[in-house]
């Protein structure tokens, strides 16, 4: 349950819904920046984990 909640920012639907804030540029920029940061951290962690798995082969 925690993992699914933590991964909400990486969901494509969440990104699409963030564009509903397009009319409020300051709010949109803040939300988009947070989504970008969370996605970047998740990608780095995921790539590291996958690299270790491949290295173990």
Buried (B, 14 or more C-beta within 10 A) or exposed (E): EEEEEEEEBBEEEBBEEBEEBEEEEEEBEEBBEEBEEBBEEBEEEEEEEEEEEEEEE
